[in-house]
Amino acid sequence: MRRILFILFAVVLGLNANAQTGLNGYTCDNCIPCGEGLGSCCSVWGACNGPGSPYITYEAGNGSDGNPAVNGCDMACTDMVSANNPCGVEGTVVAAQSFSYTPSDLEIQVGQTVVWVNVDGFHDVNGAESTLGDIWNNPESFSFGAVNGAADGVCIGSHTFTVEGTYNYDCSINSHAANGMVATITVVPTPEGCTDELACNFNPFATQEDNSCTFPGCVDSDALNYNADAGCPADCVYLTFDCTSVGNAAWTDESIGVFPDWQEAMVGVEWSGDWVFNIPELVEEPQSGVDYGVHHVDWISFEGLPNWIEESDFALGELSQSSQHCITATGIPTEPGVIEVIATGEVFISLFGAEFSIGEQSFSAILEVIDNPNLIPGCMYETALNYLSYAEIDDGSCLFAGCTDESAGNYSPLATIDDGSCGEPCSTGGDSSCATDVNYDGAVNVSDLLLLLSEFGANCD
């Protein structure tokens, strides 16, 4: 029976359940069918709290969202007046119906608009003089003539309030005011504040910008992007002591020298590193302790790179004031230890417009090679072509050079790579000047050793 009444109300009132969005976010677009016979969505007039004369809409559910459950549907209130503003003016909607305005006590801000919509009966809006003889002190008056209401709302009028204060109004039709159709609008000042959503002090309630916005920024004075005016912390960017930072203005705050002053590598693990030789704007003269402008530095040498370094790159020469110079090196450390690399150069300062040498100076940095906690595989035979001095476990990868031709006199069964040394075949039983030339190939080699070992311990006649 309830289902039939719902459908009957909807049909009689000619209500359209499609595309209606409720105050709680429900919508009747593309609804899942809810309850037997209710279709995809159904709407009826009902008693909902809130502005306007609302629909009750139903969607599939079991009441778990806190709304009443009816016939397998969740019930939700929808302000149809707000949804269908017939005045075509953006503003806060007040619904006129029966003997009331809803809401009857409204607070808005200066500059906002109120829209009156009649959804039931014959009503006007009288904000000029009280129908009941009450004393009103409205900062300004407003009035709109009476119109007949309709279920989908009929526009009575709209007014934009530009003066703050309290406004009273009523319906002057017949005894509507005497029956309680009176209302109040309180207009408060427009709140000022920061209206930029990206600001630290964004005020979502402010509608007037007061130029107080502060924005996120780095609050660490040691960072490259330090912002003294930052209103709240944000990511900081720091100077990286590698070649990617060459030319960065932050180098001005660093002293003369090689950076970073410490790096780490591990035995058996390929290492690729950078150093930067920084030439600042000022340098301290060692005798007086006074800072002078750098004229230039004559970079003489860069020493201390270990012998396991396979490639390195740097350019010695004259280095100008406020410049950085990249040093790169690559290799696989072979043993643990502390390595000191040293850049040496003659430093020249500017004195009365002329260059003046304050002598050679050296600047060092440390590369610490630590032990590898894992066993390092590799070839452990010193005579192999790919002998790995720091290998700790033989992985069978050794490569040996020699003659791989079995018919050659100097054939080497251990050889895995032919080195082009194979000679002509020789006959057995030939003469040799070496007593240990067992196979008489004219050379003492691994083949002789293997022959000897094959008969080692045998009894000879």
Secondary structure, 3 states (H helix, E strand, C coil): CHHHHHHHHHHHHCCCCCCCECCCCCECCCCCCCCCCCCCCEEEECCCCCCCCCEEEEEECCCCCCCCEECCEEEEEECHHHHCCCCCCCCEEEEEECCEEECCEEEEECCCEEEEEECCCEEEEECCCCCCCCCCCCCCCCEEEEEECCCCCEEEEEEECCCCEEEEEECCCCCCCCCCCEEEEEEECCCEEECCCCCCCECCCCCEECCCCCCEEECCCCCCCECCCCCEECCCCCCCCCHHHCCCHHHHHCCCEEECCEEEEECCCCEEEEEEEEECCEEECCCCCCEEEEEEEEEEEEECCCCCEEEEECCCEEEECCEEEEEEEEECCCCCEEEEEEEEEEEEEEECCEEEEEEEEEEEEEEEEECCCCCCEEECCCCCCCECCCCCEECCCCCCEEECCCCCCCECCCCCEECCCCCCCCCCCCCCCCCCCCCCCCCCCHHHHHHHHHCCCCCCC
